[in-house]
Amino acid sequence: MVLVAWIRELEYLRGFAALAVIAVHVSMNFTQIPAVNLPGLLNVFIYITAHFAVPVFIFISGWVLALRYSGAYSIPAYYRRRARTILPPYLFFTGLYLLIPVEGAIRVASLPDPGAVVGALLMGTAAYHLWFFVVIIQLYLLYPLIVRGYDVFDRIGAAPFLLLALLFCQVLWNMGAHALGAFAGADWYAILARAFPSHLFYFVLGIHVSRNTGWFRAAVRSLSPAWVIVAAALGALLVGGVWVVPMLLHGSFSGATLAVFCVYRIIEPLYYIPVIVLLFMAATWLEKTGGILADSFRSFGEHSFGIYLIHPAVIAVLAATWASWTGLSWTDWMTYPVLFVATTAVGYGVVRGVSVIPATGWLVGESRSRRGRPDDLQHPPRE
């Protein structure tokens, strides 16, 4: 096996993205708050601004694939490795969440019919987080073609123009998904939102950064952290405001129009890009300073794959337990920070515990199993 250089900051980025995913799926219960009040508006804001999680994960995937698969490599071996990485957990957790639904109250369901199983696998609908697998599987399948196309542009010095074109096309695609969903039915939006063009820009951006890592590091070092924070904060205010303002004007989010979502799709990449830069700055700082905080974030990132898979079940169990113990529900503001912290801790603890069991690499990822080896800095990264 050929060893490739590994970028340690990527583990921190995974950890940041996993925390954002938990924040999204805890705060999304703002819909259960009956009135438009400060807790509801705050959770709407968190729900929207934490949506950088999936773009960051896809950006990392493009970066990692380009690290491992560049130049001459075996296409059949590539597909075998990708299948081993993504299909077992996706199949297993699709089956699990079909039998034990986690939306609303956690419960045991009856056996689904074959049509429902096929539909859940094609659309990632067994649980609210599995749609990501539908997108990433498409990008895995298309990676050999995508990277060849990128190389064509890169050889003539036109890679930045390719990125701008993909950004423009991605925005149009996502706006079109909302428009078609509004006029032709929500099913069309669900299909288009899961199609690979909806996130292709972030994937190719990861490939570009992987091919130009030295330039990217230098460019990030040349930026003022204060200005990057300001850019990310302004982006957060914009994307969050697009959702908060309709609630204030109409008394509920149901009053939002199609135009609101189209505006959101236009500005969201302008928010995600500075967030990616800011997170990389934070990862670089943690890697440089070390200590307990850095070790904690890096370990959380190393286990982020498993945490992503199980966190909906953890949220559902903890929400039921919290309601039973305290009588508080999603309508009470205290529920949200408590369940965010508890889900983070319990999710990490469960995956960390499972990681010591043999033959669980498909759940916890390769990087965990290689910790402590002399070539820890140069292990083949897990995509």
C-alpha positions as CSV (number, residue, x, y, z in Angstrom):
1,M,0.0,0.0,0.0
2,V,1.4,3.4,-1.0
3,L,1.5,5.8,1.9
4,V,0.4,9.4,1.2
5,A,0.9,12.6,3.2
6,W,-1.8,13.2,5.7
7,I,-3.1,16.6,6.7
8,R,-3.6,16.5,10.4
9,E,-5.9,19.5,10.4
10,L,-8.5,17.5,8.6
11,E,-9.3,15.6,11.7
12,Y,-10.1,18.9,13.5
13,L,-12.3,20.0,10.6
14,R,-14.2,16.7,10.8
15,G,-14.7,17.4,14.5
16,F,-16.0,20.9,13.9
17,A,-18.4,19.6,11.3
18,A,-19.7,16.8,13.5
19,L,-20.4,19.4,16.3
20,A,-22.3,21.5,13.7
21,V,-24.4,18.5,12.6
22,I,-25.4,17.8,16.2
23,A,-26.3,21.5,16.6
24,V,-28.5,21.4,13.4
25,H,-30.4,18.3,14.5
26,V,-31.0,19.5,18.1
27,S,-32.0,23.1,17.0
28,M,-34.3,21.9,14.2
29,N,-36.9,21.1,16.8
30,F,-37.6,24.8,17.0
31,T,-40.8,23.9,15.0
32,Q,-42.2,22.5,18.2
33,I,-42.0,25.9,19.9
34,P,-45.6,27.2,19.5
35,A,-44.8,30.9,19.6
36,V,-42.3,33.1,17.8
37,N,-40.1,34.0,20.8
38,L,-36.4,34.5,21.5
39,P,-35.6,30.7,22.1
40,G,-37.4,29.9,18.8
41,L,-35.6,32.6,16.8
42,L,-32.3,31.6,18.4
43,N,-32.7,28.0,17.4
44,V,-33.7,28.9,13.9
45,F,-30.5,31.0,13.7
46,I,-28.4,28.1,15.0
47,Y,-30.2,25.7,12.7
48,I,-29.4,27.7,9.6
49,T,-25.9,28.9,10.4
50,A,-24.7,25.4,11.5
51,H,-25.6,24.1,8.0
52,F,-22.0,24.5,7.0
53,A,-21.4,21.0,8.3
54,V,-22.2,19.0,5.1
55,P,-20.3,21.4,2.8
56,V,-17.3,21.0,5.1
57,F,-17.6,17.2,5.1
58,I,-17.8,17.2,1.3
59,F,-14.9,19.6,1.0
60,I,-12.9,17.2,3.2
61,S,-13.9,14.3,1.0
62,G,-12.7,16.0,-2.1
63,W,-9.4,16.9,-0.4
64,V,-8.8,13.4,1.0
65,L,-9.7,11.6,-2.3
66,A,-7.3,13.9,-4.2
67,L,-4.6,13.1,-1.6
68,R,-5.0,9.4,-2.1
69,Y,-6.0,9.1,-5.7
70,S,-3.9,11.2,-8.0
71,G,-1.8,10.3,-11.0
72,A,-2.0,6.6,-11.9
73,Y,-4.2,4.4,-9.7
74,S,-6.4,1.4,-10.1
75,I,-10.0,2.3,-10.8
76,P,-11.4,-1.1,-9.8
77,A,-9.4,-0.9,-6.5
78,Y,-10.7,2.6,-6.0
79,Y,-14.3,1.5,-6.3
80,R,-13.7,-1.6,-4.1
81,R,-12.3,0.6,-1.4
82,R,-15.1,3.2,-1.6
83,A,-17.7,0.4,-1.5
84,R,-16.1,-1.1,1.7
85,T,-16.0,2.4,3.2
86,I,-19.5,3.6,2.6
87,L,-21.9,0.8,1.8
88,P,-21.8,-1.4,5.0
89,P,-22.6,1.5,7.4
90,Y,-25.2,3.0,5.0
91,L,-27.0,-0.4,4.6
92,F,-26.8,-1.2,8.3
93,F,-28.0,2.1,9.6
94,T,-30.7,2.4,6.9
95,G,-32.1,-0.9,8.2
96,L,-31.7,0.1,11.8
97,Y,-33.5,3.4,11.4
98,L,-36.3,1.8,9.4
99,L,-36.9,-0.6,12.3
100,I,-36.3,2.0,15.0
101,P,-37.5,5.4,13.7
102,V,-35.9,8.3,15.5
103,E,-38.1,11.2,14.2
104,G,-40.5,12.2,16.8
105,A,-40.7,9.7,19.7
106,I,-38.3,6.8,19.3
107,R,-40.1,3.5,18.8
108,V,-40.0,0.1,17.2
109,A,-41.7,-0.1,13.8
110,S,-43.1,-3.0,11.9
111,L,-41.0,-4.6,9.1
112,P,-41.1,-2.3,6.1
113,D,-42.1,-3.5,2.7
114,P,-39.5,-4.0,0.0
115,G,-40.6,-0.9,-1.9
116,A,-40.1,1.3,1.3
117,V,-36.6,-0.2,1.8
118,V,-35.6,0.5,-1.8
119,G,-37.0,4.1,-1.6
120,A,-35.1,4.7,1.7
121,L,-31.9,3.5,0.2
122,L,-32.2,5.6,-3.0
123,M,-33.2,8.7,-1.2
124,G,-31.6,8.3,2.2
125,T,-34.9,8.8,4.0
126,A,-34.6,6.2,6.7
127,A,-33.5,9.0,9.0
128,Y,-33.1,12.7,8.5
129,H,-29.3,12.6,8.3
130,L,-28.8,9.8,5.8
131,W,-29.4,11.9,2.7
132,F,-25.8,12.9,3.0
133,F,-24.8,9.3,2.0
134,V,-26.9,9.6,-1.2
135,V,-24.9,12.7,-2.2
136,I,-21.4,11.4,-1.2
137,I,-22.0,8.0,-3.0
138,Q,-22.7,9.9,-6.2
139,L,-19.5,12.0,-5.8
140,Y,-17.5,8.8,-5.0
141,L,-18.8,7.2,-8.2
142,L,-18.0,10.2,-10.3
143,Y,-14.7,11.1,-8.7
144,P,-12.5,9.6,-11.5
145,L,-14.3,11.6,-14.1
146,I,-14.4,14.8,-11.9
147,V,-10.7,14.7,-11.1
148,R,-9.8,14.2,-14.8
149,G,-12.0,17.1,-15.8
150,Y,-10.3,19.2,-13.0
151,D,-6.9,18.2,-14.3
152,V,-7.7,19.4,-17.8
153,F,-8.5,22.8,-16.5
154,D,-5.6,22.8,-14.1
155,R,-3.0,22.0,-16.8
156,I,-4.0,25.2,-18.7
157,G,-4.1,27.3,-15.5
158,A,-7.9,27.6,-15.6
159,A,-8.8,25.8,-12.3
160,P,-10.0,29.0,-10.6
161,F,-12.3,29.7,-13.5
162,L,-13.7,26.1,-13.2
163,L,-14.4,26.7,-9.5
164,L,-16.3,30.0,-10.3
165,A,-18.3,28.2,-13.0
166,L,-19.2,25.4,-10.6
167,L,-20.2,27.8,-7.9
168,F,-22.5,29.6,-10.4
169,C,-24.0,26.4,-11.6
170,Q,-24.5,25.0,-8.1
171,V,-26.3,28.1,-7.0
172,L,-28.6,27.9,-10.1
173,W,-29.2,24.2,-9.5
174,N,-30.2,24.7,-5.9
175,M,-32.4,27.7,-6.7
176,G,-34.0,25.6,-9.4
177,A,-34.6,22.8,-6.9
178,H,-36.7,25.1,-4.8
179,A,-38.6,26.5,-7.7
180,L,-39.4,23.1,-9.1
181,G,-40.3,21.8,-5.7
182,A,-42.8,24.7,-5.2
183,F,-44.5,24.3,-8.6
184,A,-44.1,20.5,-9.3
185,G,-44.2,19.1,-5.8
186,A,-41.9,18.6,-2.9
187,D,-40.6,15.2,-4.2
188,W,-38.8,17.0,-7.0
189,Y,-37.0,19.2,-4.5
190,A,-36.0,16.2,-2.5
191,I,-34.5,14.5,-5.6
192,L,-32.7,17.6,-6.9
193,A,-31.3,18.5,-3.5
194,R,-29.7,15.0,-3.2
195,A,-28.2,15.1,-6.7
196,F,-24.5,15.6,-6.9
197,P,-24.6,19.1,-8.6
198,S,-26.1,20.5,-5.4
199,H,-22.7,20.1,-3.6
200,L,-20.2,19.7,-6.5
201,F,-18.5,23.0,-6.0
202,Y,-17.4,22.1,-2.4
203,F,-16.1,18.7,-3.6
204,V,-14.0,20.2,-6.4
205,L,-12.8,23.0,-4.0
206,G,-11.4,20.2,-1.8
207,I,-9.7,18.7,-4.8
208,H,-8.2,22.1,-5.7
209,V,-6.9,22.7,-2.2
210,S,-5.5,19.2,-2.1
211,R,-3.5,19.9,-5.3
212,N,-2.4,23.3,-4.0
213,T,-2.0,22.7,-0.2
214,G,1.1,24.8,0.1
215,W,-0.5,27.7,-1.6
216,F,-3.7,27.3,0.5
217,R,-1.7,27.3,3.8
218,A,0.2,30.4,2.7
219,A,-2.9,32.1,1.7
220,V,-4.7,31.3,5.0
221,R,-1.6,32.5,7.0
222,S,-1.7,35.8,5.1
223,L,-5.3,36.5,6.1
224,S,-6.2,38.4,9.2
225,P,-8.2,36.1,11.5
226,A,-10.2,39.1,12.6
227,W,-11.3,39.9,9.1
228,V,-12.2,36.2,8.4
229,I,-14.3,36.2,11.6
230,V,-16.0,39.3,10.5
231,A,-16.7,37.8,7.0
232,A,-18.1,34.6,8.6
233,A,-20.2,36.6,11.1
234,L,-21.7,38.8,8.4
235,G,-22.5,35.7,6.3
236,A,-24.1,34.1,9.4
237,L,-26.3,37.2,9.9
238,L,-27.3,37.1,6.2
239,V,-28.2,33.4,6.0
240,G,-29.8,33.4,9.5
241,G,-31.7,36.6,8.8
242,V,-33.2,35.2,5.6
243,W,-35.0,32.7,7.8
244,V,-35.5,34.7,11.0
245,V,-37.1,37.8,9.3
246,P,-40.0,35.9,7.7
247,M,-40.9,34.5,11.2
248,L,-40.9,37.9,12.7
249,L,-43.0,39.3,9.8
250,H,-45.5,36.5,9.5
251,G,-45.6,35.1,13.0
252,S,-44.4,31.7,11.8
253,F,-42.0,30.3,9.3
254,S,-44.9,28.9,7.2
255,G,-45.3,32.4,5.8
256,A,-42.0,32.3,4.0
257,T,-42.2,32.5,0.2
258,L,-40.2,30.8,-2.5
259,A,-38.2,34.0,-3.0
260,V,-36.8,33.6,0.5
261,F,-35.3,30.2,-0.2
262,C,-33.9,31.4,-3.5
263,V,-32.1,34.3,-1.8
264,Y,-30.8,31.9,0.8
265,R,-29.3,29.6,-1.9
266,I,-27.6,32.6,-3.5
267,I,-25.8,33.8,-0.3
268,E,-25.1,30.5,1.5
269,P,-21.8,29.8,-0.4
270,L,-20.6,33.3,0.5
271,Y,-21.0,32.2,4.1
272,Y,-19.6,28.7,3.9
273,I,-16.3,29.7,2.2
274,P,-15.1,32.0,5.0
275,V,-16.3,29.5,7.5
276,I,-14.1,26.8,5.9
277,V,-11.1,29.2,6.0
278,L,-11.9,30.1,9.7
279,L,-12.2,26.5,10.7
280,F,-8.9,25.7,9.0
281,M,-7.3,28.6,10.9
282,A,-8.7,27.1,14.2
283,A,-7.5,23.7,13.2
284,T,-4.0,25.0,12.5
285,W,-3.9,26.9,15.8
286,L,-5.0,23.8,17.7
287,E,-2.4,21.6,16.0
288,K,0.3,24.2,16.8
289,T,-0.6,24.7,20.4
290,G,-1.5,21.1,21.3
291,G,-2.7,20.3,24.8
292,I,-5.9,18.8,26.1
293,L,-8.2,21.0,24.0
294,A,-6.4,20.0,20.8
295,D,-6.3,16.4,21.7
296,S,-10.1,16.4,22.5
297,F,-11.0,18.1,19.2
298,R,-8.8,15.8,17.2
299,S,-10.2,12.7,18.9
300,F,-13.7,13.9,18.4
301,G,-12.9,14.3,14.7
302,E,-11.3,10.9,14.5
303,H,-14.6,9.4,15.7
304,S,-16.8,11.8,13.8
305,F,-18.0,9.2,11.2
306,G,-19.5,7.0,13.9
307,I,-20.9,10.0,15.8
308,Y,-22.6,11.1,12.6
309,L,-24.2,7.7,12.1
310,I,-25.6,7.3,15.7
311,H,-26.3,10.8,16.8
312,P,-30.1,10.8,15.8
313,A,-30.7,7.8,18.0
314,V,-28.7,9.4,20.8
315,I,-30.8,12.6,20.5
316,A,-34.1,10.7,20.5
317,V,-33.1,8.6,23.6
318,L,-31.8,11.5,25.5
319,A,-34.9,13.7,24.6
320,A,-37.2,11.0,26.0
321,T,-35.1,10.5,29.1
322,W,-34.9,14.3,29.7
323,A,-38.7,14.6,29.3
324,S,-39.2,11.7,31.7
325,W,-36.9,13.1,34.4
326,T,-37.7,16.8,34.2
327,G,-41.0,17.1,32.4
328,L,-39.4,19.5,30.0
329,S,-39.7,19.1,26.2
330,W,-38.7,20.8,23.0
331,T,-40.9,23.7,23.8
332,D,-38.7,24.6,26.8
333,W,-35.5,26.6,26.0
334,M,-33.3,24.7,28.5
335,T,-33.8,21.4,26.5
336,Y,-31.7,22.6,23.6
337,P,-28.3,23.4,25.3
338,V,-28.6,20.4,27.6
339,L,-29.3,17.9,24.8
340,F,-26.6,19.4,22.6
341,V,-24.0,18.9,25.3
342,A,-25.3,15.5,26.3
343,T,-25.5,14.2,22.7
344,T,-22.0,15.4,22.1
345,A,-20.7,13.6,25.2
346,V,-22.7,10.4,24.9
347,G,-22.2,10.1,21.1
348,Y,-18.5,10.4,21.5
349,G,-18.4,8.0,24.5
350,V,-20.4,5.3,22.7
351,V,-18.3,5.4,19.5
352,R,-15.1,5.6,21.6
353,G,-16.2,2.5,23.5
354,V,-17.2,0.7,20.3
355,S,-13.8,1.5,18.8
356,V,-12.0,-1.0,21.2
357,I,-14.1,-3.9,19.8
358,P,-12.4,-5.8,17.0
359,A,-13.9,-5.5,13.4
360,T,-15.6,-2.1,14.0
361,G,-13.4,-0.2,11.6
362,W,-16.4,0.5,9.3
363,L,-17.9,2.4,12.2
364,V,-15.0,4.3,13.7
365,G,-12.7,4.8,10.7
366,E,-9.2,3.8,9.9
367,S,-7.4,6.7,11.5
368,R,-8.4,5.5,15.0
369,S,-7.0,2.0,14.5
370,R,-3.7,3.4,13.3
371,R,-3.1,5.8,16.2
372,G,0.3,5.2,17.9
373,R,2.0,3.7,14.8
374,P,5.3,5.3,13.7
375,D,3.7,6.4,10.4
376,D,0.8,8.1,12.1
377,L,1.5,11.3,10.1
378,Q,1.4,9.4,6.8
379,H,-1.4,6.9,7.0
380,P,-3.8,6.5,4.1
381,P,-6.7,8.8,5.1
382,R,-10.2,7.5,5.5
383,E,-12.7,9.1,3.1
